[in-house]
């Protein structure tokens, strides 16, 4: 509530004020939630490293034919000693497919991080425009106070000429007092909006003075492309859509990996040194070597459950991707409708309604100066004018938010 008046000129703030671009840079570099989310990427890289590791060889020693007691000429026998190295061999290239699946998973995580950045920037849009709107409200109220002071000067002159009574002065003074209260409320709202913005940007809370912003609530309409162009941009750039598209590739890699894991590794056993102890027979000891292999006979597919599960996961991801594509298209269309409605509302208020109600207010003021109407009639038209100004201010804010929302639904910066 409270009286409002359009300022005589737009003002973007001090040249060194915080711009929207700077705010976006700050949130992407200093947001703790984004920093935590970013840690998922090196973790996924570590998973790729783990997936590419080869199996370690096994080494064991053996003692064979060890007697209970001792061997002798009467009780002949020989003791065998050996050291064997067992090396698993991935003959089905499972390791290669594990790496592929891990790399696809890392790409999905990276796209999910980009989507987290997108939503974080969307929140900054709202906070930044909220702070700009609060600053503009202060300017609107100050312009209203300046206008009421001019009205008061006119009323003072009319009262001095006995054309109006002191009651009319009191009515204007009441409006000035109300405007002063509105100014205090607007300043408090501005301070809170700046504090919320500073918190989102991980900046120290403003104490001595609120954040100085460099920006405008007005929107450059020429920056917004057509609906079809925004739909194409969303299809190419939305990171959440990209993450599901990569998820399809990952699901396919998981199916391939499950198929490859039907066959376990083949184990090669190599004994580089063996010793047969013939001392009990009075003969020389014999050294030897040996090699053997071990493989599972694939009579049964022991991984068919995992293969089926991977196939179902791929189908599920495909359904989720199709649903998300429809959702993204719906979001784009809704955002564009909101933008068009905001454009039309702002245009109509600016070019039709606001000039008309301003003309009525100015004519009533002239009639008051000529003594044809009283101050009460003028203040009534002033309140009607202030209501339209408030609607116009709100329409500019809605339009600015609607235009920035197109950035969010498109997944790429279009409107600045």
KOLTORKE-40646 format. One record per residue (C-alpha): residue in three letters; x, y, z. Coordinates in steps of 0.05 Angstrom, whole numbers, plus 5000, padded with zeros to 4 digits. Layout:
! KOLTORKE-40646
ALAXYZ ...
! end
This chain:
! KOLTORKE-40646
UNK500050005000 UNK501850745003 UNK502351274950 UNK506851144890 UNK509151564832 UNK513251404770 UNK520351674776 UNK522252184723 UNK527851744696 UNK530251024701 UNK536250894745 UNK540650274742 UNK544750414804 UNK552150584815 UNK557050364761 UNK560749924810 UNK554449594837 UNK553148854837 UNK550648634768 UNK546648014753 UNK552547714715 UNK556947814777 UNK551647504821 UNK551346894776 UNK558946834777 UNK558946874853 UNK553646344863 UNK556945854815 UNK563745944849 UNK561846034922 UNK555345644934 UNK556745104986 UNK551244664959 UNK554244694889 UNK561144554917 UNK558343944952 UNK554943714888 UNK561243824848 UNK564843304892 UNK560742774857 UNK564742884793 UNK571642684820 UNK568242114857 UNK565541874790 UNK572541954760 UNK575141514816 UNK569940994797 UNK572741004726 UNK579640874754 UNK577140304797 UNK573439994738 UNK579839984696 UNK584039614747 UNK586338914729 UNK585838324775 UNK591938204820 UNK595637534815 UNK595237044872 UNK601336684900 UNK601136074944 UNK606135554968 UNK604734824975 UNK607634205009 UNK605333534981 UNK605832825007 UNK608533045075 UNK609132405117 UNK606632265188 UNK613432135215 UNK619132045165 UNK620331695099 UNK625831165098 UNK628530595054 UNK623430145087 UNK618030665081 UNK619631025015 UNK616431674994 UNK618032364970 UNK615733064993 UNK614033584941 UNK614834334950 UNK612134854903 UNK610635594893 UNK604935754845 UNK602636414814 UNK595336464794 UNK593537014744 UNK586337144724 UNK585237324651 UNK579237724626 UNK578137364561 UNK571237684551 UNK573638414559 UNK569338544620 UNK574339064645 UNK573539474581 UNK566039474588 UNK566539654662 UNK570640264643 UNK565540454589 UNK559740394639 UNK563640804691 UNK565241344640 UNK557941394620 UNK556041444694 UNK561042014702 UNK557942384644 UNK551042314677 UNK553842594742 UNK556843184705 UNK550143344672 UNK546643294739 UNK551543794767 UNK550144274709 UNK542744204724 UNK544044374797 UNK547645004772 UNK541545174729 UNK536645134787 UNK541445524832 UNK541846084781 UNK534246084775 UNK533846214850 UNK538846784842 UNK534547084788 UNK528647134836 UNK532847414894 UNK536347924850 UNK529848174818 UNK526648194887 UNK532348654911 UNK531749084849 UNK524149134858 UNK525049354930 UNK529949884908 UNK525150124855 UNK519550164905 UNK523650644946 UNK524651084885 UNK517151064869 UNK515451264940 UNK520651824939 UNK517752084874 UNK510852064906 UNK513352464966 UNK516352984919 UNK509653034882 UNK505653094947 UNK510253644971 UNK508654034907 UNK501353924920 UNK502254164991 UNK505554794967 UNK499654924921 UNK494654784977 UNK498555245024 UNK497955804973 UNK490455684964 UNK489455675039 UNK493356325046 UNK488656624994 UNK482656365033 UNK480755924974 UNK481455295016 UNK480955135090 UNK486454855134 UNK482654195132 UNK485154095061 UNK492254205085 UNK491253655137 UNK488953175084 UNK495253275044 UNK499553235106 UNK496252565122 UNK498252315054 UNK505352555065 UNK505652195132 UNK503051565099 UNK508351635045 UNK513751705097 UNK511451065131 UNK511350715064 UNK518450965052 UNK520750645117 UNK517249995100 UNK520249985031 UNK527150105059 UNK526249525109 UNK523949075052 UNK529949285011 UNK534749125067 UNK531748435077 UNK531948285002 UNK539248485000 UNK540848045060 UNK537447445027 UNK541347574963 UNK547947645000 UNK546646995037 UNK545246624972 UNK551746894942 UNK555746715004 UNK557447445015 UNK558147765084 UNK551448035106 UNK550748785091 UNK551149165157 UNK552749905146 UNK548749945081 UNK544949465035 UNK548149174973 UNK548949674917 UNK545949364854 UNK547249544782 UNK541149344741 UNK534149504719 UNK527349174727 UNK525849344655 UNK526748794602 UNK529748854533 UNK524448484494 UNK528648404432 UNK533047904469 UNK527547384473 UNK527146924412 UNK520946574386 UNK517545984419 UNK520245494368 UNK527245744378 UNK526645674454 UNK524044964445 UNK530044794402 UNK534745114452 UNK531644714509 UNK532244064471 UNK539644194459 UNK541744524524 UNK537444294583 UNK542343924628 UNK536943504662 UNK534743264593 UNK541943144575 UNK543042734638 UNK537342264619 UNK539842214548 UNK546642024576 UNK543041564624 UNK540341184564 UNK547441094539 UNK549640874608 UNK543840374613 UNK545840084546 UNK553040014571 UNK550439664634 UNK546739164590 UNK553139034550 UNK557038944615 UNK551938464643 UNK552338044579 UNK559938034582 UNK559837814655 UNK556337164636 UNK563336864630 UNK568036894690 UNK575436994685 UNK580136434663 UNK585536274714 UNK592536084692 UNK596735724745 UNK604235754735 UNK609135404781 UNK615935694767 UNK619335264819 UNK617834584848 UNK622234124890 UNK621533384901 UNK625333164964 UNK628532484950 UNK633332495009 UNK629631935044 UNK631231484985 UNK638531704983 UNK637432034915 UNK638332734889 UNK632733234897 UNK629133424833 UNK626934124814 UNK621234244764 UNK616234744738 UNK609034694716 UNK603235054684 UNK595734934684 UNK589235294672 UNK582435334703 UNK575935574673 UNK568535524689 UNK564435094642 UNK558635554620 UNK553135034622 UNK548535524656 UNK548036284648 UNK549136504719 UNK548237244701 UNK541537224665 UNK538037564723 UNK542838144721 UNK542238184645 UNK534638224651 UNK535138734705 UNK539739174663 UNK535039114604 UNK529039324646 UNK533139914674 UNK534540134603 UNK527140104586 UNK525440484649 UNK530441024633 UNK527541084563 UNK520541194592 UNK523141714641 UNK526742064584 UNK520442094543 UNK516542374603 UNK521942894617 UNK521943114544 UNK514443234548 UNK515443594615 UNK520944044587 UNK516644224527 UNK510844384574 UNK515344824618 UNK517845204557 UNK510845324530 UNK508245544598 UNK514146004609 UNK513046314541 UNK505646414554 UNK507246744620 UNK512247194584 UNK507347384530 UNK501947544582 UNK506947964621 UNK508948334558 UNK501648484540 UNK499948704611 UNK505949154617 UNK504749454547 UNK497449594561 UNK498849914628 UNK504450334599 UNK501150564535 UNK493750584551 UNK491750554624 UNK497350944657 UNK496951544609 UNK489451564617 UNK489451564693 UNK495252064695 UNK491152534650 UNK485252474698 UNK489752614757 UNK493053224724 UNK486353514702 UNK483553434772 UNK489653794799 UNK488454374751 UNK481254394773 UNK483354414846 UNK488054994831 UNK482155364799 UNK477755214859 UNK472854774819 UNK474154144861 UNK476754044931 UNK483053704954 UNK479153074973 UNK477152974900 UNK484253064878 UNK487052584930 UNK481952064907 UNK484552104836 UNK491652094863 UNK490051434899 UNK487151144835 UNK493451364799 UNK497851054853 UNK494150394845 UNK495550384771 UNK502850574782 UNK503349994831 UNK500449524780 UNK505249784728 UNK511249684774 UNK508848974789 UNK508048844715 UNK515249054702 UNK517548584757 UNK513348014730 UNK515848134660 UNK523148134684 UNK522147484721 UNK518347174663 UNK523947354615 UNK529247064661 UNK524946444670 UNK525946314596 UNK533346254610 UNK531845714661 UNK527145304618 UNK531745374557 UNK537845164597 UNK542045714565 UNK542846464578 UNK538546864529 UNK536047454569 UNK541047894606 
! end
